[in-house]
Amino acid sequence: MSDKAKTQKTQKKSWFKGLQAEFRKVIWPDRKTLARQTTAVIAVSVVLGAVIAVVDAILKYGIDLLVR
């Protein structure tokens, strides 16, 4: 095995060890927090989608009036 191949293999091992160390640092949320945050994201997405739909309908109506 060449020195270059050994170096690459060592670098890959080092990278995975670093990745594993970073994952140990992560504070994973509990089930209740995860459910609350997921609900918040879905609610905000639905509200924002509704606001965009209303603004789109108003602009379409206004542009249709101008084009006629």
C-alpha positions as CSV (number, residue, x, y, z in Angstrom):
1,M,0.0,0.0,0.0
2,S,1.5,3.4,-1.0
3,D,2.0,6.2,1.4
4,K,-0.7,8.2,-0.4
5,A,-3.3,5.5,0.1
6,K,-2.4,5.2,3.8
7,T,-2.7,8.9,4.3
8,Q,-6.1,9.0,2.6
9,K,-7.3,6.1,4.8
10,T,-6.0,7.8,7.9
11,Q,-7.8,11.0,6.9
12,K,-11.1,9.2,6.4
13,K,-10.8,7.6,9.8
14,S,-9.9,10.9,11.3
15,W,-12.9,12.6,9.6
16,F,-15.3,9.9,10.8
17,K,-13.9,10.2,14.4
18,G,-14.5,13.9,14.2
19,L,-18.0,13.4,12.9
20,Q,-18.7,11.0,15.7
21,A,-17.4,13.4,18.3
22,E,-19.6,16.2,17.0
23,F,-22.7,14.0,17.1
24,R,-22.0,13.3,20.8
25,K,-22.1,17.1,21.4
26,V,-25.6,17.4,19.9
27,I,-28.4,17.9,22.4
28,W,-31.2,15.9,20.9
29,P,-34.7,17.1,21.8
30,D,-37.1,15.0,23.8
31,R,-40.4,13.7,22.3
32,K,-42.5,16.5,23.7
33,T,-40.2,19.3,22.5
34,L,-40.0,17.7,19.1
35,A,-43.8,17.4,18.8
36,R,-44.2,21.0,19.8
37,Q,-41.7,22.3,17.4
38,T,-43.0,20.2,14.5
39,T,-46.6,21.5,15.2
40,A,-45.3,25.1,15.2
41,V,-43.5,24.6,11.9
42,I,-46.6,23.1,10.3
43,A,-48.9,25.8,11.6
44,V,-46.6,28.6,10.5
45,S,-46.3,27.0,7.0
46,V,-50.1,26.7,6.7
47,V,-50.6,30.3,7.8
48,L,-47.9,31.6,5.5
49,G,-49.3,29.6,2.6
50,A,-52.8,31.1,3.2
51,V,-51.4,34.6,3.4
52,I,-49.5,34.1,0.1
53,A,-52.7,32.7,-1.5
54,V,-54.7,35.7,-0.4
55,V,-52.1,38.2,-1.6
56,D,-51.9,36.3,-4.9
57,A,-55.7,36.4,-5.4
58,I,-55.8,40.1,-4.6
59,L,-53.0,40.9,-7.0
60,K,-54.6,38.8,-9.7
61,Y,-57.9,40.6,-9.3
62,G,-56.2,44.0,-9.4
63,I,-54.2,43.1,-12.6
64,D,-57.3,41.7,-14.2
65,L,-59.1,45.0,-13.6
66,L,-56.2,47.0,-15.1
67,V,-56.0,44.8,-18.2
68,R,-59.7,45.0,-19.1
